[in-house]
Amino acid sequence: MIQVAGRQTSRGIKIQVAGKTYVISYPNGVWQNYPGELREVLLDNLVFAATIHLPIVFGEAEVLYNTSRPLFQPHFFQNLIMDFPSCADVDHVSTSNLVRQFMNLSVRFGDDRIRLPGYREASSPNSSVISLSFGKDSLLSYAVCREIGLNPHIAYVVEPSMKYEEKHKTALARRFHREFDVKLDKVVHSAGLLRDGVHLGAGKTELGWGLQSTEYALILLPVAHSYAARYIVFGNEQSCAAYYADREGYVCHPAYDQTHIWTLHIDSMTRLMSDGQVRATSVIEPLMDIAVMGVLNHRYPDVAKYEMSCFTETESGRDRRWCLSCSICAKMYLLMRALGIDPRRAGLSRNMLTAADRGFFSLFGGKDVATYALTRLGRDEQLFAFYLAHRRGDRSELVREFSSRFLEEAREREEELRSLFFGIHRPITMPAEIEDKALSIYREELARLQEEATP
């Protein structure tokens, strides 16, 4: 049996598991200024969300909490179940076995009283909080919110298992603050180590990571309260809805917590916690990945130069914000070359379209890829991007290989691919009061991208 104890501190939440302590700690005053009864609701729910995967990681049949039964237990259940196929695929285990273990798990609480929120504050429609990672998606979200008058405040949840990420992003945040006069509210999240299988002594695993966006939405509620923010904004673009079938035939979402359908459920959670005052949304939902890159770099070059999409998990990323040895770096390099953007401007200092980088691209049968690249959409995105790079005159080794193997297919499907990747897709997570403003920006920018991509 696993025992989990959670309690409040003066700055947030403390979680104790197996004799170790983990925290969710807010900037000074943020936690204490959040209403007391809501802090209790967050305690119950965040302690549960951060640890409910642990019995599966350790093969235990029972978990005991000292907290009350969480209001959003059914949400966490669905989120975790829908993430299992992706976890199983990455971890090379059986989806069915994960589902069986979870369904048979005994979960007990200190009491079965479900605490309900009672929020009585008003929010401002001209204020938002961006969950900023300095990836292209969150940077474009910040820039668009700034342009349409949502007065974005930025927050960053520090994940200690990302080895060098905090160092690089802290440096970026200082520069960002100096240029745009916006501070970064850093939430220390050592509870993220409870998703780090190596730290836990269980070996590398994806279990637990699939609740990240759901957790972040709840974690950011006190930050939103401190700014009377109406919106918590995530950088979930259109391709987050992509999926494929795993080895057992289960539908596999590479990141279920970032899908648009699930974002609607996250929005229901933030609304329930705030009497309808705080919404969770994505202002870049209508755009595909390559379009995000194009809009960010063309319309907001002052923001684009801060991009850091690499996780810097290895020694290659110790002294630079791009490790230059992973599929994320390779993909960003390709997208920039496809769009006529100089990758060196963002810090991508070497050609990542060499024969040695073939393993980073599923189009060529590469296996060292993110699971999104295994979807049909991910494969076609690479096809279109290599085609655009070829048309712009790039003759790197992989572009030449593309030309010999896939150029005919790309030409035959050119109109389809251009419409798919440079089109506007109907959003379902954007409130009506901001949708028209955001779409007017995208219509203008995508018209330019389509024109550039037309022979």
C-alpha positions in Angstrom: 0.0 0.0 0.0 1.1 3.5 -0.8 0.4 6.3 1.7 0.1 9.9 0.6 -0.1 12.9 3.0 -0.9 16.4 1.9 -1.1 19.6 3.8 -1.0 23.4 3.2 2.0 25.5 3.8 2.3 29.3 3.9 3.3 29.3 0.2 1.3 26.4 -1.2 1.1 22.6 -0.8 3.4 19.9 0.7 3.1 16.3 -0.4 4.8 13.4 1.5 5.3 10.0 0.0 7.6 7.2 1.1 9.4 9.5 3.5 10.1 12.2 0.9 8.6 15.7 0.7 7.5 17.5 -2.5 6.0 20.9 -2.9 3.9 23.2 -5.0 5.2 26.7 -4.0 3.9 30.0 -5.2 5.5 33.5 -5.3 5.1 35.5 -2.1 1.5 36.3 -1.3 -0.2 34.4 -4.1 -1.3 31.4 -2.1 -2.3 33.3 1.0 -4.3 35.8 -1.0 -6.4 32.9 -2.6 -9.6 32.3 -0.6 -9.2 29.8 2.2 -11.9 27.3 1.3 -10.6 27.2 -2.3 -7.1 26.4 -1.0 -8.7 23.3 0.7 -10.3 22.2 -2.6 -7.0 22.6 -4.4 -5.2 20.7 -1.7 -7.5 17.7 -2.1 -7.4 17.7 -5.9 -3.7 18.5 -6.6 -2.4 16.0 -4.1 -4.6 13.3 -5.8 -3.6 14.4 -9.3 0.1 14.4 -8.5 0.1 10.9 -7.1 -2.7 8.7 -8.4 -0.4 7.0 -11.0 2.1 5.9 -8.3 0.4 2.6 -7.4 0.7 1.6 -11.1 4.3 2.6 -11.2 5.1 0.5 -8.2 2.7 -2.3 -8.8 0.7 -1.6 -5.6 -3.0 -2.5 -5.3 -4.0 0.2 -2.7 -3.4 3.9 -2.0 -4.4 5.8 1.1 -4.7 9.6 1.3 -5.1 11.7 4.4 -7.0 14.3 2.3 -10.7 14.4 1.5 -12.1 12.8 -1.7 -11.4 15.2 -4.5 -14.1 17.0 -6.4 -12.5 16.3 -9.8 -11.7 12.6 -9.2 -13.8 11.6 -12.3 -11.9 14.1 -14.4 -8.6 12.7 -13.4 -9.9 9.2 -13.9 -10.8 9.9 -17.6 -7.7 11.9 -18.2 -5.4 9.1 -17.0 -7.3 6.3 -18.7 -7.2 8.1 -22.0 -3.4 8.7 -21.6 -2.6 5.0 -20.9 -2.2 4.0 -24.6 0.4 6.7 -25.1 2.2 5.7 -21.9 2.1 2.0 -22.9 3.5 2.7 -26.4 6.4 4.8 -25.1 7.1 2.4 -22.1 6.7 -0.7 -24.3 4.1 -2.3 -22.0 0.5 -3.4 -22.4 -2.3 -0.8 -22.5 -4.7 -3.5 -21.3 -2.6 -4.3 -18.3 -2.4 -0.6 -17.3 -6.2 -0.3 -17.5 -6.7 -3.5 -15.5 -4.3 -2.3 -12.7 -6.0 1.1 -12.5 -9.6 -0.3 -12.6 -8.7 -2.7 -9.8 -7.0 -0.1 -7.6 -8.3 0.5 -4.1 -8.3 4.2 -3.3 -9.1 5.4 0.2 -9.3 8.9 1.7 -9.1 10.5 5.1 -12.8 11.2 4.7 -15.4 11.0 1.9 -16.6 14.6 2.2 -16.1 16.3 -1.1 -15.2 19.9 -0.6 -17.0 22.3 -2.9 -15.7 25.7 -4.0 -17.4 29.0 -3.2 -15.8 31.7 -5.3 -17.1 35.2 -4.9 -14.7 37.4 -6.8 -15.1 39.0 -10.2 -12.6 38.6 -13.0 -11.6 41.1 -15.7 -12.2 40.2 -19.4 -9.0 42.2 -20.2 -6.7 40.1 -18.1 -5.2 36.6 -18.8 -2.5 34.3 -17.5 -0.3 32.5 -20.0 1.3 29.2 -19.0 4.6 30.1 -20.7 7.2 27.5 -21.5 9.0 29.6 -24.1 8.0 27.1 -26.8 6.6 28.6 -30.0 3.0 27.8 -29.0 3.1 29.6 -25.7 5.0 32.5 -27.2 2.5 33.0 -29.9 -0.3 32.7 -27.4 1.4 35.5 -25.4 1.8 37.7 -28.5 -1.8 37.2 -29.7 -3.2 37.9 -26.3 -1.2 41.0 -26.1 -2.4 42.2 -29.5 -6.1 41.5 -28.8 -6.0 43.3 -25.4 -6.0 40.4 -22.9 -3.1 42.0 -21.0 -1.2 38.7 -20.6 0.6 37.9 -17.4 3.1 35.0 -17.6 3.6 32.1 -15.3 6.0 29.2 -15.4 5.7 26.0 -13.6 9.2 24.7 -12.8 9.6 20.9 -13.5 12.8 19.8 -11.7 13.1 16.6 -13.7 13.9 18.6 -16.8 17.6 18.7 -16.1 18.7 22.1 -17.5 15.4 23.6 -18.5 15.0 25.9 -15.5 18.5 27.4 -16.0 17.9 28.3 -19.6 14.3 29.5 -19.1 15.2 31.7 -16.1 17.8 33.4 -18.3 15.2 33.9 -21.0 12.7 35.2 -18.5 15.1 37.9 -17.3 15.6 39.1 -20.9 11.9 38.8 -21.6 11.2 41.0 -18.6 13.6 43.6 -19.5 12.3 43.9 -23.1 8.6 43.7 -22.4 8.3 44.8 -18.8 6.4 41.7 -17.8 7.5 39.6 -14.9 7.4 35.8 -14.8 5.5 34.3 -11.8 7.5 31.1 -11.1 5.7 28.3 -9.4 8.1 25.8 -7.9 6.8 22.3 -8.6 9.0 19.7 -7.0 5.9 17.5 -7.0 6.7 17.0 -10.6 9.4 14.6 -9.5 6.5 12.2 -8.6 6.2 11.7 -12.4 10.0 11.1 -12.8 10.4 7.3 -12.7 14.2 7.5 -12.5 13.9 9.7 -9.4 11.4 7.3 -7.9 13.7 4.4 -8.5 11.3 2.7 -10.9 13.0 3.5 -14.2 12.0 5.9 -16.9 8.2 6.0 -17.5 5.6 8.2 -19.1 3.0 7.5 -16.3 1.7 10.6 -14.7 2.8 13.1 -17.4 -0.6 12.9 -19.1 -2.2 14.9 -16.3 0.2 17.8 -16.7 -2.1 20.4 -18.4 -5.0 19.5 -16.1 -2.8 20.0 -13.0 -1.4 23.2 -14.4 -4.9 24.7 -14.9 -5.6 24.1 -11.2 -2.2 25.2 -10.1 -2.5 28.5 -12.0 -5.9 29.4 -10.4 -4.3 31.3 -7.5 -2.1 33.2 -10.0 -5.2 34.0 -12.1 -6.9 35.2 -8.9 -4.0 37.6 -8.1 -4.5 39.3 -11.4 -8.3 39.0 -11.6 -7.7 37.2 -14.8 -10.6 35.9 -16.9 -8.5 33.5 -18.9 -5.9 30.8 -18.3 -4.3 30.3 -21.8 -2.6 27.2 -23.0 -0.7 26.7 -26.2 -2.7 23.8 -27.6 -2.6 24.1 -31.4 -4.7 22.1 -33.9 -2.5 19.1 -34.3 -2.9 18.3 -30.6 -6.0 16.4 -31.6 -4.0 13.9 -33.7 -4.1 10.2 -32.8 -3.1 6.8 -34.0 -3.8 3.2 -33.0 -1.4 1.5 -30.6 -0.2 -2.1 -30.9 -3.4 -3.4 -29.2 -5.8 -1.3 -31.3 -6.5 1.4 -28.7 -6.9 5.0 -29.8 -3.6 6.6 -28.8 -3.4 10.4 -28.2 0.2 11.5 -27.9 -0.9 14.2 -25.4 -4.6 13.6 -24.5 -4.5 16.5 -21.9 -3.8 18.9 -24.7 -6.6 17.8 -27.0 -9.3 20.3 -27.7 -12.1 18.0 -26.3 -10.2 17.6 -23.0 -9.5 21.4 -22.9 -13.3 21.8 -22.7 -13.3 19.6 -19.6 -10.3 21.6 -18.1 -12.4 24.7 -18.8 -15.3 23.2 -16.9 -13.0 22.6 -14.0 -11.7 26.2 -13.8 -15.2 27.5 -14.2 -16.5 25.3 -11.3 -13.6 26.5 -9.2 -14.4 30.2 -9.9 -18.2 30.4 -10.2 -17.7 30.8 -14.0 -15.2 33.6 -13.7 -12.1 31.9 -15.0 -11.9 30.2 -18.4 -9.3 27.8 -19.7 -8.7 28.2 -23.4 -6.2 28.1 -26.3 -6.0 31.1 -28.6 -3.9 29.2 -31.2 -6.3 26.2 -31.5 -7.2 27.1 -35.1 -3.6 26.7 -36.3 -1.4 23.8 -37.3 2.2 23.6 -36.0 3.9 24.9 -39.1 1.4 27.8 -39.2 2.2 28.7 -35.6 5.8 28.9 -36.5 5.0 31.1 -39.5 2.7 33.5 -37.7 5.0 33.9 -34.7 8.1 34.7 -36.7 6.5 37.0 -39.3 4.1 39.0 -37.1 6.0 38.9 -33.8 9.7 38.6 -34.5 10.4 40.4 -31.2 8.8 37.5 -29.3 9.9 34.7 -31.6 13.6 35.2 -30.8 13.0 33.8 -27.3 11.9 30.4 -28.6 13.1 27.3 -26.7 11.1 24.2 -27.6 13.8 21.7 -26.6 13.5 19.9 -23.3 17.3 20.0 -22.7 17.1 16.7 -20.9 20.6 15.5 -21.7 24.2 16.8 -21.3 23.9 18.2 -24.8 21.6 20.9 -23.5 23.7 21.9 -20.5 25.1 25.1 -21.9 22.6 25.9 -24.7 18.8 26.1 -24.9 18.8 23.7 -27.9 20.5 20.4 -27.4 20.8 19.9 -31.2 20.5 16.1 -30.7 16.7 15.4 -30.4 13.7 15.1 -32.7 12.2 18.4 -31.3 15.3 20.4 -32.3 15.2 18.6 -35.7 11.5 19.4 -36.3 11.9 23.1 -35.4 14.9 23.3 -37.7 12.9 21.8 -40.5 9.9 24.1 -40.0 12.1 27.1 -40.0 13.8 26.1 -43.2 10.4 25.4 -44.8 9.2 28.9 -44.0 12.4 30.7 -45.0 13.4 31.5 -41.4 17.0 31.5 -40.4 17.3 28.8 -37.7 20.4 30.5 -36.3 18.3 33.5 -35.2 16.6 31.2 -32.7 19.9 29.5 -31.7 19.7 26.4 -33.8 23.3 26.6 -34.9 23.8 23.4 -36.9 22.2 21.8 -40.0 19.7 19.2 -38.7 18.8 17.9 -42.1 21.9 15.7 -42.5 21.9 12.0 -43.1 22.9 11.6 -39.4 19.6 13.1 -38.4 17.4 10.7 -40.4 16.3 8.9 -37.2 14.5 12.1 -36.0 12.0 12.0 -38.9 9.3 9.4 -39.1 8.9 10.2 -42.9 12.2 8.3 -43.4 11.3 5.6 -40.9 13.1 7.2 -38.0 12.3 5.8 -34.6 13.9 8.5 -32.3 10.7 10.6 -32.6 8.0 12.1 -30.4 4.8 10.0 -30.6 3.0 12.8 -32.5 5.3 12.0 -35.5 3.8 8.5 -35.6 0.4 9.9 -36.5 -0.7 10.4 -40.1 -0.9 14.1 -39.5 2.7 14.2 -38.1 4.0 12.3 -41.2 2.2 14.6 -43.6 3.5 17.7 -41.7 7.0 16.4 -42.4 6.1 15.7 -46.1 4.8 19.3 -46.5 7.7 20.9 -44.7 10.3 19.0 -46.7 8.5 20.0 -49.8 8.6 23.7 -48.9 12.3 23.5 -48.0 13.0 21.8 -51.3 11.1 24.6 -53.2 13.2 27.2 -51.3 16.4 25.6 -52.6 17.6 23.7 -49.6 19.7 20.8 -50.8 20.7 19.3 -47.4 21.1 15.5 -47.5 17.6 14.7 -46.2 16.0 17.2 -48.5 17.8 15.4 -51.4 16.5 12.1 -50.1 13.0 13.6 -49.8 13.3 14.7 -53.5 14.1 11.2 -54.7 11.5 9.4 -52.6 8.6 11.7 -51.8 8.6 14.7 -54.2 6.1 13.2 -56.5 3.6 12.5 -53.7 4.1 16.0 -52.3 3.4 17.6 -55.7 0.3 15.5 -56.2 -1.1 16.4 -52.8 0.2 20.0 -52.7 -3.2 21.8 -52.7 -4.5 19.4 -50.0 -1.5 19.8 -47.8 -1.4 23.6 -48.2 -5.1 23.9 -47.3 -4.6 21.5 -44.3 -1.5 23.1 -42.8 -2.0 26.8 -43.8 -5.8 26.7 -43.2 -7.9 28.0 -40.3 -9.6 25.2 -38.4 -12.8 25.7 -36.4 -12.0 26.3 -32.8 -14.1 24.8 -30.0 -12.2 26.1 -26.9 -12.2 29.8 -27.6 -14.9 32.0 -26.0 -16.8 34.0 -28.6 -15.7 37.3 -27.2 -12.1 36.6 -28.2 -12.5 34.3 -31.2 -13.3 37.0 -33.8 -10.2 39.1 -32.8 -7.9 36.1 -33.0 -9.2 34.8 -36.2 -8.8 38.2 -37.9 -5.1 38.0 -37.2 -4.9 34.4 -38.5 -6.8 35.2 -41.7 -4.3 37.9 -42.6 -1.2 35.9 -41.8 -2.4 32.6 -43.3 -3.3 34.4 -46.6 0.3 35.4 -46.8 1.6 31.9 -46.0 -0.7 30.4 -48.6 0.4 32.9 -51.2 4.1 32.1 -50.5 3.4 28.4 -50.7 1.6 28.6 -54.1 3.8 28.0 -57.1 
